[in-house]
Amino acid sequence: MTHEELKQKAFKNKNVKKEYDKLDLEFQLLNEMLTARKEAGLNQSQVAELMGTKQTSITRLESALSAGNHSPSLSTIKKYANAVGCHLDIRFVHNQKSVYQ
């Protein structure tokens, strides 16, 4: 069974889907971070050195996002982005249906 098949099977349980959706933003951020690090050709130790921290901090940062246990500060995300040769592009995107419409 592939990861996607397992995910779809789990999503048949509404409680699982609801909890997964709560972490959607964290998963998106983690995916962006890992993709940027990979495209920069850097490992966690190299990112840590560029950020002026330890490799274990990068491991904790990436793992905590995947577990939904921690939301890093904007400052930390900016340092990470800079270390992997990127910058942040933060936007507010309107929901499909606003409570005021």
ABEGO torsion letter per residue (X at the ends): XBAAAAAAAAAABAAAAAAAAAAAAAAAAAAAAAAAAAAAGBBAAAAAAAAGBBAAAAAAAAAAAAAGABBBBAAAAAAAAAAAGBBBBBBBBBBABBAAX
